[in-house]
Amino acid sequence: MRKQALTYDDIQLVPSFSTVISRKNISLFTKISTHYFLCTPLVASCMDTVCESKMAIKMADAGAVGCIHRFLTIPDQCNEVLKTVQYIQENELKRKWLTLSADWKETYTIPVMAAVGANGDFAERALALVQAGVNIILIDVAHGHHVLVKQAITTLKKLLPATTDIIAGNIASAQAAKDLESWGADGLRVGVGGGSLCTTRLKTGFGVPNVTCIEEIRPVTTLPIMADGGIRTSGDIAKALALGSQTVMLGSLIAGTKESPGQIIEKNNGLFKRYRGAASLETKMAHQQEQRNVEGESTVIPFKGGVKFVLQGLLDGLRSALSYGGANNLQAFNPDYVIVTNAGLTEAKPHLL
């Protein structure tokens, strides 16, 4: 079937009549999976240059969640989880979340999230992570519409407590969403080949631009959708949520911060940190993986300082977006959009500079 497919730069949201008086009062409360909720719809990507305990803690401070990556030994990954859980238990975070979610009527627990694969030690790893305090397991594979993912979901549903939710992906089709839901997934990670360092679409020719990807999947599933890949601005976050995603996964936007794993690199032209795709050659070499099926790049990006300030800017932009959409919360945020030309895209950016 041949048809046009759209991504975030191809569309602009249409402003709606608004009764929003103060953007400060806009609620960003949302579901991340069947049983768990967030005060803000952001998820730190499970990449080894994005999220370990320092990032997960700062995400929790912002009412969001970080997914601790799986490119660690089981004890080391569990140790990162324990640091996160200890922080959640020892500070005022629970009281803060209760304040942020005052209008939400559900009973919930602050989520702690970590990734596993779909073969090898995934079951042993998942069980250890849950014992360390994880309540959401993300099955982190590039092609989530796969028999190994089906087997992994089935295995983990039998092995883990009923209080543990499983998010699976990545997927890019309506049929994949239907299948993962029928296999027992509690949430969907949506997007194939859209990451800033991903080369899947170039190497394989496969992938669906993200706007169309979300639009295809939203009508066929009751599960929360996590949009993953291609997010470069708070406006892109707004578009993903307006299309029907409940959360958005962030990689490059929060990489290069003080809390992302890795050392600060000093060069003549400034400070930098490494950022690399999960399927890049550098990642495979760093973690003693077979150096085949490379579908990602690696680079250095400018050091951004504390992630707190990056998140604050993104959330300010998102609340402004809801105001333009006439919505006091994400559940009411469903503006229409128009498709724009290249001239429209140019007009959308500062074009005097």
LUMNULUM-836845 format. One record per residue (C-alpha): residue number from 1; residue in three letters; x, y, z. Coordinates in steps of 0.02 Angstrom, whole numbers, plus 32768, in hexadecimal, padded with zeros to 4 digits. Last residue first. Example, Ala and Ser with C-alpha at 12.3 -4.5 7.8 and 13.67 -1.06 7.14 Angstrom:
BEGIN
[r 2; 'ser'; [82AC; 7FCB; 8165]],
[r 1; 'ala'; [8267; 7F1F; 8186]],
This chain:
BEGIN
[r 353; 'leu'; [83A1; 8704; 8243]],
[r 352; 'leu'; [8302; 8745; 81F1]],
[r 351; 'his'; [82B5; 8699; 81DD]],
[r 350; 'pro'; [828E; 8663; 828F]],
[r 349; 'lys'; [823B; 85BC; 826A]],
[r 348; 'ala'; [8187; 859B; 8237]],
[r 347; 'glu'; [819D; 85FC; 8195]],
[r 346; 'thr'; [8220; 857E; 815B]],
[r 345; 'leu'; [81A9; 84EF; 8181]],
[r 344; 'gly'; [811F; 8547; 8122]],
[r 343; 'ala'; [8192; 855C; 808D]],
[r 342; 'asn'; [81BC; 84A3; 8097]],
[r 341; 'thr'; [8102; 8482; 808F]],
[r 340; 'val'; [8090; 846B; 8124]],
[r 339; 'ile'; [800C; 83E9; 814E]],
[r 338; 'val'; [7F88; 842F; 81C3]],
[r 337; 'tyr'; [7F5B; 83F4; 8271]],
[r 336; 'asp'; [7EC1; 83E1; 82DE]],
[r 335; 'pro'; [7ECD; 83F4; 8399]],
[r 334; 'asn'; [7EB2; 8364; 8413]],
[r 333; 'phe'; [7EEA; 8399; 84C1]],
[r 332; 'ala'; [7E5A; 8376; 8537]],
[r 331; 'gln'; [7EAD; 82DD; 8587]],
[r 330; 'leu'; [7F50; 833D; 858D]],
[r 329; 'asn'; [7F0D; 83BF; 8605]],
[r 328; 'asn'; [7ECC; 8472; 8607]],
[r 327; 'ala'; [7EB3; 8470; 854B]],
[r 326; 'gly'; [7E8D; 84FF; 84D5]],
[r 325; 'gly'; [7F0E; 84C5; 8456]],
[r 324; 'tyr'; [7F73; 8565; 8465]],
[r 323; 'ser'; [7F72; 8549; 8522]],
[r 322; 'leu'; [7FA6; 8495; 850A]],
[r 321; 'ala'; [803A; 84D0; 84A2]],
[r 320; 'ser'; [806D; 854C; 8529]],
[r 319; 'arg'; [806F; 84BD; 85A5]],
[r 318; 'leu'; [80E0; 845D; 852E]],
[r 317; 'gly'; [8159; 84EE; 851A]],
[r 316; 'asp'; [8169; 8503; 85D6]],
[r 315; 'leu'; [8180; 8446; 85E5]],
[r 314; 'leu'; [820F; 8446; 8567]],
[r 313; 'gly'; [8264; 84DB; 85B9]],
[r 312; 'gln'; [8257; 848F; 8667]],
[r 311; 'leu'; [829A; 83EA; 8625]],
[r 310; 'val'; [8337; 843E; 85E1]],
[r 309; 'phe'; [834D; 849D; 8685]],
[r 308; 'lys'; [8342; 8400; 86EF]],
[r 307; 'val'; [83BA; 83A7; 8679]],
[r 306; 'gly'; [8449; 8409; 86C6]],
[r 305; 'gly'; [84CE; 844B; 8650]],
[r 304; 'lys'; [84BE; 8439; 8593]],
[r 303; 'phe'; [8567; 83F4; 855E]],
[r 302; 'pro'; [8574; 83FF; 84A1]],
[r 301; 'ile'; [855E; 835B; 8443]],
[r 300; 'val'; [85DC; 82D4; 8419]],
[r 299; 'thr'; [85B4; 8250; 8397]],
[r 298; 'ser'; [857B; 819E; 837C]],
[r 297; 'glu'; [8518; 814E; 82ED]],
[r 296; 'gly'; [8494; 80C7; 82E3]],
[r 295; 'glu'; [845B; 802B; 8288]],
[r 294; 'val'; [84EE; 7FB2; 8298]],
[r 293; 'asn'; [84B4; 7F03; 8271]],
[r 292; 'arg'; [855D; 7EBA; 82A1]],
[r 291; 'gln'; [85E2; 7EDC; 8323]],
[r 290; 'glu'; [85B2; 7E51; 839A]],
[r 289; 'gln'; [859F; 7EA0; 8445]],
[r 288; 'gln'; [862E; 7EC6; 84BC]],
[r 287; 'his'; [85D1; 7F56; 8510]],
[r 286; 'ala'; [863F; 7FE5; 84D4]],
[r 285; 'met'; [8653; 7F95; 8428]],
[r 284; 'lys'; [8597; 7F86; 840D]],
[r 283; 'thr'; [857C; 8038; 8449]],
[r 282; 'glu'; [8605; 807B; 83D5]],
[r 281; 'leu'; [85BF; 801A; 8342]],
[r 280; 'ser'; [8517; 806D; 835B]],
[r 279; 'ala'; [847B; 8009; 8387]],
[r 278; 'ala'; [8450; 806C; 8425]],
[r 277; 'gly'; [847A; 810E; 83CC]],
[r 276; 'arg'; [8505; 8176; 8415]],
[r 275; 'tyr'; [851C; 8217; 8476]],
[r 274; 'arg'; [85C4; 824B; 84BE]],
[r 273; 'lys'; [85D5; 82E9; 8525]],
[r 272; 'phe'; [861A; 8394; 84F8]],
[r 271; 'leu'; [866B; 8431; 8541]],
[r 270; 'gly'; [86AB; 84C0; 84D7]],
[r 269; 'asn'; [8707; 84F1; 8438]],
[r 268; 'asn'; [87B6; 84BB; 846D]],
[r 267; 'lys'; [8772; 8417; 84AD]],
[r 266; 'glu'; [8742; 83D6; 8559]],
[r 265; 'ile'; [86E1; 8333; 8561]],
[r 264; 'ile'; [8667; 831E; 85F1]],
[r 263; 'gln'; [8662; 8268; 8626]],
[r 262; 'gly'; [85D6; 81EE; 8608]],
[r 261; 'pro'; [8526; 81CB; 8644]],
[r 260; 'ser'; [84A4; 8257; 8635]],
[r 259; 'glu'; [848C; 82BD; 86D3]],
[r 258; 'lys'; [84F8; 8353; 86A3]],
[r 257; 'thr'; [84A1; 8360; 85FB]],
[r 256; 'gly'; [84E3; 8325; 8553]],
[r 255; 'ala'; [8449; 82BC; 8531]],
[r 254; 'ile'; [83A5; 830F; 8564]],
[r 253; 'leu'; [8365; 8342; 84B9]],
[r 252; 'ser'; [83C5; 82B7; 8462]],
[r 251; 'gly'; [8361; 822E; 84B6]],
[r 250; 'leu'; [82B0; 8256; 84EE]],
[r 249; 'met'; [821D; 81DC; 84EF]],
[r 248; 'val'; [8170; 822C; 84E0]],
[r 247; 'thr'; [80D6; 81FF; 8546]],
[r 246; 'gln'; [801B; 81EB; 852F]],
[r 245; 'ser'; [801F; 81E9; 8472]],
[r 244; 'gly'; [7F7D; 821A; 841B]],
[r 243; 'leu'; [7FA7; 828F; 838C]],
[r 242; 'ala'; [7FA7; 8325; 8402]],
[r 241; 'leu'; [802B; 82CE; 846C]],
[r 240; 'ala'; [80A1; 82B8; 83D9]],
[r 239; 'lys'; [8081; 836A; 839D]],
[r 238; 'ala'; [80A3; 83B3; 844A]],
[r 237; 'ile'; [8146; 8354; 8458]],
[r 236; 'asp'; [8178; 8393; 83AC]],
[r 235; 'gly'; [8154; 8444; 83E7]],
[r 234; 'ser'; [81C2; 8427; 847F]],
[r 233; 'thr'; [824E; 840D; 8401]],
[r 232; 'arg'; [82B6; 8384; 83AF]],
[r 231; 'ile'; [824B; 82E7; 83C1]],
[r 230; 'gly'; [8271; 8274; 832F]],
[r 229; 'gly'; [826B; 81D2; 8391]],
[r 228; 'asp'; [81F7; 817E; 840D]],
[r 227; 'ala'; [813E; 81A2; 8429]],
[r 226; 'met'; [8102; 8142; 84C2]],
[r 225; 'ile'; [8051; 8104; 84A7]],
[r 224; 'pro'; [7FDC; 80D3; 8535]],
[r 223; 'leu'; [7F79; 8035; 850F]],
[r 222; 'thr'; [7EC5; 8032; 84CF]],
[r 221; 'thr'; [7EFF; 8009; 841F]],
[r 220; 'val'; [7EC0; 8015; 836C]],
[r 219; 'pro'; [7E9B; 80CF; 8359]],
[r 218; 'arg'; [7F47; 810A; 8399]],
[r 217; 'ile'; [7FB1; 809A; 832A]],
[r 216; 'glu'; [7F9D; 80E4; 827C]],
[r 215; 'glu'; [7F9F; 8198; 82BB]],
[r 214; 'ile'; [803C; 8178; 8321]],
[r 213; 'cys'; [809C; 8133; 828A]],
[r 212; 'thr'; [8057; 81BA; 8218]],
[r 211; 'val'; [809F; 8241; 8287]],
[r 210; 'asn'; [8141; 81DF; 82A0]],
[r 209; 'pro'; [817B; 81BA; 81F0]],
[r 208; 'val'; [8172; 80FC; 81D5]],
[r 207; 'gly'; [820C; 808F; 81D1]],
[r 206; 'phe'; [8265; 8011; 8161]],
[r 205; 'gly'; [82E2; 8036; 80D5]],
[r 204; 'thr'; [8361; 7FC6; 812B]],
[r 203; 'lys'; [8402; 8029; 8141]],
[r 202; 'leu'; [83BB; 80D7; 8123]],
[r 201; 'arg'; [831C; 80BC; 8188]],
[r 200; 'thr'; [837D; 8067; 8213]],
[r 199; 'thr'; [8402; 80F0; 821D]],
[r 198; 'cys'; [83D6; 8131; 82CB]],
[r 197; 'leu'; [8439; 81C4; 8311]],
[r 196; 'ser'; [83AA; 8240; 8321]],
[r 195; 'gly'; [832A; 81B7; 833E]],
[r 194; 'gly'; [82A1; 819F; 82BC]],
[r 193; 'gly'; [82C6; 80EC; 8285]],
[r 192; 'val'; [822F; 8097; 82D0]],
[r 191; 'gly'; [81B0; 80F0; 833E]],
[r 190; 'val'; [8135; 80BA; 83C4]],
[r 189; 'arg'; [8159; 8074; 8470]],
[r 188; 'leu'; [80B7; 8021; 84A5]],
[r 187; 'gly'; [8070; 8006; 8554]],
[r 186; 'asp'; [802D; 7F7B; 85C2]],
[r 185; 'ala'; [8060; 7EEC; 854E]],
[r 184; 'gly'; [7FFD; 7E4A; 855D]],
[r 183; 'trp'; [8014; 7DEE; 84B8]],
[r 182; 'ser'; [7F6F; 7E35; 8479]],
[r 181; 'glu'; [7FB0; 7EE6; 8495]],
[r 180; 'leu'; [8050; 7EBC; 8438]],
[r 179; 'asp'; [7FEB; 7E73; 83A8]],
[r 178; 'lys'; [7F75; 7F05; 8394]],
[r 177; 'ala'; [8004; 7F81; 839A]],
[r 176; 'ala'; [8067; 7F1E; 831A]],
[r 175; 'gln'; [7FD0; 7F19; 82A8]],
[r 174; 'ala'; [7FBE; 7FD5; 82B2]],
[r 173; 'ser'; [8071; 7FEF; 827A]],
[r 172; 'ala'; [8113; 8040; 82B5]],
[r 171; 'ile'; [8153; 7FDF; 834C]],
[r 170; 'asn'; [81E2; 7FEE; 83C8]],
[r 169; 'gly'; [81A2; 7FA1; 8431]],
[r 168; 'ala'; [8166; 7F63; 84DA]],
[r 167; 'ile'; [8133; 7FAD; 8580]],
[r 166; 'ile'; [811B; 7F2E; 860C]],
[r 165; 'asp'; [80C4; 7F59; 86AF]],
[r 164; 'thr'; [80F6; 7F0B; 8754]],
[r 163; 'thr'; [806B; 7F06; 87D7]],
[r 162; 'ala'; [8038; 7E59; 879C]],
[r 161; 'pro'; [80DD; 7E1A; 87E0]],
[r 160; 'leu'; [815C; 7DD7; 8761]],
[r 159; 'leu'; [8179; 7D29; 871D]],
[r 158; 'lys'; [80D8; 7D01; 86BF]],
[r 157; 'lys'; [80C9; 7DAC; 866E]],
[r 156; 'leu'; [8184; 7DA9; 8650]],
[r 155; 'thr'; [817D; 7D09; 85EA]],
[r 154; 'thr'; [80E9; 7D3E; 857F]],
[r 153; 'ile'; [8137; 7DE9; 855F]],
[r 152; 'ala'; [81DD; 7D9A; 8530]],
[r 151; 'gln'; [818D; 7D1A; 84BD]],
[r 150; 'lys'; [812E; 7DA1; 845E]],
[r 149; 'val'; [81CC; 7E0B; 8458]],
[r 148; 'leu'; [822C; 7D77; 8412]],
[r 147; 'val'; [81A4; 7D5D; 838F]],
[r 146; 'his'; [81BC; 7E0C; 834D]],
[r 145; 'his'; [8158; 7EAC; 833A]],
[r 144; 'gly'; [81D1; 7F08; 83AE]],
[r 143; 'his'; [8259; 7F28; 832E]],
[r 142; 'ala'; [82E0; 7F94; 837D]],
[r 141; 'val'; [82D9; 7F40; 8427]],
[r 140; 'asp'; [82C3; 7F81; 84D8]],
[r 139; 'ile'; [8242; 7F1F; 853A]],
[r 138; 'leu'; [8219; 7FA5; 85BB]],
[r 137; 'ile'; [81F7; 7F66; 866B]],
[r 136; 'ile'; [818E; 7FD4; 86DD]],
[r 135; 'asn'; [8184; 7FB6; 879A]],
[r 134; 'val'; [823F; 7FB6; 87C0]],
[r 133; 'gly'; [8270; 7FA7; 8877]],
[r 132; 'ala'; [830D; 7F3D; 8884]],
[r 131; 'gln'; [82A4; 7E9D; 8884]],
[r 130; 'val'; [8255; 7EDB; 87E2]],
[r 129; 'leu'; [8302; 7EF4; 8797]],
[r 128; 'ala'; [833B; 7E46; 87CB]],
[r 127; 'leu'; [82A1; 7DF7; 877B]],
[r 126; 'ala'; [82BB; 7E5B; 86DB]],
[r 125; 'arg'; [8372; 7E2A; 86CF]],
[r 124; 'glu'; [8350; 7D71; 86E6]],
[r 123; 'ala'; [82C8; 7D7A; 8662]],
[r 122; 'phe'; [8330; 7DE1; 85E7]],
[r 121; 'asp'; [83CF; 7D78; 85F8]],
[r 120; 'gly'; [83D8; 7D45; 8540]],
[r 119; 'asn'; [833F; 7D7E; 84DF]],
[r 118; 'ala'; [82C6; 7E10; 84D5]],
[r 117; 'gly'; [8330; 7E99; 8521]],
[r 116; 'val'; [8318; 7EF0; 85C8]],
[r 115; 'ala'; [82F6; 7FA4; 85F7]],
[r 114; 'ala'; [82D4; 7FFE; 869B]],
[r 113; 'met'; [8248; 8066; 86E7]],
[r 112; 'val'; [8219; 80A3; 8794]],
[r 111; 'pro'; [8167; 80E6; 8799]],
[r 110; 'ile'; [8120; 814D; 8829]],
[r 109; 'thr'; [808C; 80E9; 886A]],
[r 108; 'tyr'; [7FD7; 8110; 883F]],
[r 107; 'thr'; [7F26; 8126; 887E]],
[r 106; 'glu'; [7EBC; 817A; 87F9]],
[r 105; 'lys'; [7E59; 821C; 8812]],
[r 104; 'trp'; [7ECF; 8296; 87BE]],
[r 103; 'asp'; [7EAF; 834B; 87EE]],
[r 102; 'ala'; [7F3A; 834F; 8870]],
[r 101; 'ser'; [7FBB; 8306; 87FB]],
[r 100; 'leu'; [8044; 8387; 8813]],
[r 99; 'thr'; [8023; 838F; 88CF]],
[r 98; 'leu'; [8026; 82D2; 88E3]],
[r 97; 'trp'; [80C4; 82CD; 887A]],
[r 96; 'lys'; [8117; 834B; 88F0]],
[r 95; 'arg'; [80E5; 82E5; 8989]],
[r 94; 'lys'; [8130; 8249; 8939]],
[r 93; 'leu'; [81D0; 82A6; 890E]],
[r 92; 'glu'; [81F1; 82E8; 89BC]],
[r 91; 'asn'; [8290; 8284; 89D3]],
[r 90; 'glu'; [82C2; 81D8; 8A14]],
[r 89; 'gln'; [8255; 815C; 89B7]],
[r 88; 'ile'; [826E; 81A4; 890A]],
[r 87; 'tyr'; [8329; 81B5; 8929]],
[r 86; 'gln'; [8337; 8100; 8962]],
[r 85; 'val'; [82D9; 80C7; 88C7]],
[r 84; 'thr'; [8350; 8123; 8853]],
[r 83; 'lys'; [83ED; 80E2; 88A8]],
[r 82; 'leu'; [83A1; 8033; 88A9]],
[r 81; 'val'; [837E; 803D; 87EE]],
[r 80; 'glu'; [8432; 806D; 87C7]],
[r 79; 'asn'; [846A; 7FDB; 8834]],
[r 78; 'cys'; [83F5; 7F67; 87D4]],
[r 77; 'gln'; [844A; 7F9B; 8732]],
[r 76; 'asp'; [84F5; 7F78; 877F]],
[r 75; 'pro'; [84C0; 7ECF; 87C4]],
[r 74; 'ile'; [8473; 7E9B; 871B]],
[r 73; 'thr'; [850E; 7ED2; 86BB]],
[r 72; 'leu'; [84F1; 7F71; 865A]],
[r 71; 'phe'; [84B3; 7F9A; 85AB]],
[r 70; 'arg'; [83FD; 7F8B; 85E7]],
[r 69; 'his'; [83D3; 8044; 85F6]],
[r 68; 'ile'; [8379; 8094; 8688]],
[r 67; 'cys'; [82D4; 80DB; 8649]],
[r 66; 'gly'; [82BB; 8187; 8693]],
[r 65; 'val'; [8213; 81C5; 86D1]],
[r 64; 'ala'; [81B3; 826A; 86D9]],
[r 63; 'gly'; [8171; 82D4; 8768]],
[r 62; 'ala'; [8205; 834B; 8758]],
[r 61; 'asp'; [825B; 8304; 87F2]],
[r 60; 'ala'; [823F; 8258; 87A6]],
[r 59; 'met'; [82A0; 828E; 870C]],
[r 58; 'lys'; [832C; 82CD; 877C]],
[r 57; 'ile'; [8335; 8225; 87D5]],
[r 56; 'ala'; [8333; 81C1; 8733]],
[r 55; 'met'; [83C0; 822E; 86EE]],
[r 54; 'lys'; [8431; 820D; 8783]],
[r 53; 'ser'; [83FD; 8156; 8787]],
[r 52; 'glu'; [842C; 812A; 86D4]],
[r 51; 'cys'; [83E6; 8176; 8637]],
[r 50; 'val'; [842B; 81CD; 859D]],
[r 49; 'thr'; [84D4; 8191; 855C]],
[r 48; 'asp'; [84AC; 80D9; 8579]],
[r 47; 'met'; [8403; 80ED; 8526]],
[r 46; 'cys'; [835E; 80C2; 857D]],
[r 45; 'ser'; [830F; 8167; 854C]],
[r 44; 'ala'; [82D4; 81E2; 85D1]],
[r 43; 'val'; [8216; 81E4; 85D5]],
[r 42; 'leu'; [81AB; 8281; 85D2]],
[r 41; 'pro'; [80EF; 8294; 85E8]],
[r 40; 'thr'; [80EE; 82FB; 868A]],
[r 39; 'cys'; [8094; 82C7; 8729]],
[r 38; 'leu'; [80A9; 8211; 86F8]],
[r 37; 'phe'; [8036; 817B; 870D]],
[r 36; 'tyr'; [8040; 80BF; 8723]],
[r 35; 'his'; [7FC4; 8030; 8717]],
[r 34; 'thr'; [7FAA; 8012; 865D]],
[r 33; 'ser'; [8044; 8070; 8625]],
[r 32; 'ile'; [8088; 8122; 861A]],
[r 31; 'lys'; [7FE5; 8179; 8647]],
[r 30; 'thr'; [7FDB; 8236; 864E]],
[r 29; 'phe'; [7FE0; 82D2; 86BC]],
[r 28; 'leu'; [8015; 836E; 865E]],
[r 27; 'ser'; [7F9D; 83E0; 86BC]],
[r 26; 'ile'; [7F94; 8497; 8688]],
[r 25; 'asn'; [7F8F; 850C; 871F]],
[r 24; 'lys'; [8033; 8564; 86F8]],
[r 23; 'arg'; [7FF1; 858B; 864A]],
[r 22; 'ser'; [7F79; 8605; 8699]],
[r 21; 'ile'; [7ED0; 863A; 8655]],
[r 20; 'val'; [7EAD; 85A7; 85E1]],
[r 19; 'thr'; [7E03; 85C9; 8592]],
[r 18; 'ser'; [7E45; 85AA; 84E3]],
[r 17; 'phe'; [7DF7; 85A8; 8436]],
[r 16; 'ser'; [7E67; 8539; 83CD]],
[r 15; 'pro'; [7F0F; 8552; 8376]],
[r 14; 'val'; [7F34; 84DB; 82E4]],
[r 13; 'leu'; [7FC9; 8467; 82FB]],
[r 12; 'gln'; [8051; 846A; 8276]],
[r 11; 'ile'; [8082; 83D5; 820B]],
[r 10; 'asp'; [810D; 8394; 819B]],
[r 9; 'asp'; [8196; 83BA; 821A]],
[r 8; 'tyr'; [814D; 8335; 828E]],
[r 7; 'thr'; [814B; 82A6; 8210]],
[r 6; 'leu'; [80D1; 8279; 8188]],
[r 5; 'ala'; [80B0; 81E2; 8119]],
[r 4; 'gln'; [8065; 81E6; 806A]],
[r 3; 'lys'; [801A; 8145; 802B]],
[r 2; 'arg'; [8047; 80A8; 7FCC]],
[r 1; 'met'; [8000; 8000; 8000]],
